Amino acid sequence: MRKFFGLGNETPEEVQAMLEAQADAIKEDFSYTRLFTQEELDEKKELQVEMSQKLKRLQSEKKDAMAAFKAQIDPVQAEVNELLDQLKDKGEQITGGTGFIIFDHEERKVGTYSPDGYLIEERPMRKTDAKQDQSIFKLQKTGTDGNGDFKIDMD
């Protein structure tokens, strides 16, 4: 079979007319690969280089933009997570604050209070707690001595 049907100096329309006249059958909706000329290949290679450079530049810009968005998103995400934790715990975690431990000998319990006076945790008193409670200075549970000062007993 010939690589090219025609003499080489015909127009595309003339080649098609010759093919129609010589064909035993004609296929409609037929797909095939048309080979490029060397000039077309060179143009495609040049276009591919340009498009690769453009793609690389756009990917770099995308990376920079994503980093900028991440820098904006991260603090908001951290705050959202903190709020979710606070809602789940129905409170906020305080670190570095002061806790006040109070021994209740009558109920045999130990309570820890916040500086605001709220009971934070309560547990049964242990034997080691009774020893820790033996101190030189003890505050009387009666409160004040009348003028707003706490009474202190010295054993």
C-alpha positions in Angstrom: 0.0 0.0 0.0 1.1 3.5 -0.7 2.0 5.9 2.2 0.3 8.8 0.3 -2.6 8.5 -2.2 -1.9 11.0 -4.9 1.0 12.5 -6.7 1.8 15.1 -4.1 0.8 18.2 -6.0 -3.0 17.9 -5.5 -5.1 20.0 -3.2 -6.7 18.3 -0.2 -10.0 18.5 -2.0 -8.6 16.8 -5.1 -7.1 14.0 -3.0 -10.4 13.5 -1.2 -12.2 13.3 -4.5 -9.7 10.7 -5.8 -10.1 8.6 -2.6 -13.9 8.7 -2.9 -13.7 7.5 -6.5 -11.3 4.6 -5.7 -12.7 3.5 -2.3 -14.4 0.2 -1.9 -16.3 1.5 1.2 -16.4 4.7 3.2 -16.4 4.8 7.0 -18.2 7.7 8.6 -17.3 9.0 12.1 -13.8 7.5 11.8 -11.0 8.4 14.2 -7.3 8.2 13.5 -3.9 9.9 14.4 -2.7 12.5 11.9 1.1 12.7 12.0 2.6 16.1 12.5 5.1 17.6 10.1 8.6 18.5 11.5 7.6 22.1 11.6 4.4 21.3 13.6 6.4 19.1 16.0 8.9 21.9 16.6 5.9 24.3 17.3 4.4 21.8 19.7 7.7 21.3 21.6 8.1 25.1 21.9 4.5 25.4 23.2 5.1 22.6 25.6 8.2 24.4 27.1 6.2 27.6 27.4 3.3 25.9 29.1 5.6 24.0 31.4 7.2 27.2 32.6 3.8 28.8 33.0 2.5 25.8 35.0 5.6 25.9 37.2 5.1 29.6 37.9 1.4 29.1 38.7 2.1 26.2 41.0 4.6 28.3 42.8 2.0 31.1 43.2 -0.5 28.6 44.4 1.9 27.3 47.0 2.5 30.9 48.2 -1.2 31.7 48.3 -1.9 28.4 50.2 0.7 29.3 52.7 -0.8 32.8 53.2 -4.3 31.2 53.6 -2.9 28.7 56.1 -1.4 31.5 58.1 -4.8 33.1 58.3 -6.7 29.8 58.9 -4.5 28.3 61.6 -5.2 30.9 64.4 -8.9 30.8 63.6 -8.9 27.0 63.7 -7.0 27.0 67.0 -9.6 29.4 68.5 -12.5 27.2 67.1 -10.9 24.1 68.7 -10.4 25.9 72.0 -14.1 27.0 72.0 -15.2 23.5 71.2 -13.1 22.1 74.1 -14.6 24.8 76.4 -18.1 24.0 75.3 -17.5 20.3 75.8 -16.0 20.8 79.3 -18.5 23.6 80.1 -15.7 25.7 81.3 -12.1 26.8 80.7 -8.8 25.4 81.8 -6.9 27.8 84.2 -3.2 27.2 84.6 -0.8 28.8 87.0 -3.7 29.9 89.3 -4.0 29.4 93.0 -6.0 26.5 94.6 -7.1 26.6 98.2 -7.3 23.2 100.0 -9.8 22.9 102.8 -10.0 19.9 105.2 -13.6 19.1 106.4 -13.0 16.8 109.4 -16.7 16.4 110.2 -17.4 15.0 106.7 -13.9 13.6 106.3 -13.5 15.3 102.9 -10.9 17.5 101.3 -12.0 20.3 99.0 -10.0 22.4 96.6 -11.4 25.9 96.0 -10.7 28.5 93.3 -9.7 32.0 94.2 -13.3 32.9 93.4 -14.5 30.6 96.2 -15.9 27.8 94.0 -15.4 24.2 94.9 -13.3 22.7 92.0 -12.8 19.2 93.3 -13.8 17.2 96.3 -12.5 13.8 97.5 -12.5 11.7 100.6 -9.9 12.5 103.2 -6.9 10.1 103.4 -4.8 9.3 106.4 -1.9 11.3 104.9 -4.2 14.3 104.8 -4.8 14.2 108.5 -1.0 14.4 109.1 -0.7 17.3 106.7 -3.4 19.1 108.6 -1.3 19.1 111.8 0.3 22.5 111.4 1.5 25.1 113.9 -1.0 27.7 112.7 -4.6 26.8 112.2 -7.5 29.0 111.1 -10.6 28.7 113.2 -13.6 27.7 111.2 -15.6 30.4 112.9 -14.4 33.0 110.4 -13.3 36.4 111.7 -12.8 37.8 115.1 -15.4 40.6 114.5 -13.2 43.2 112.8 -12.7 41.3 109.5 -9.5 39.5 110.5 -9.1 35.7 110.6 -8.5 34.2 114.0 -5.3 32.2 114.3 -4.8 29.6 117.0 -1.3 28.6 117.9 -0.9 25.1 119.2 
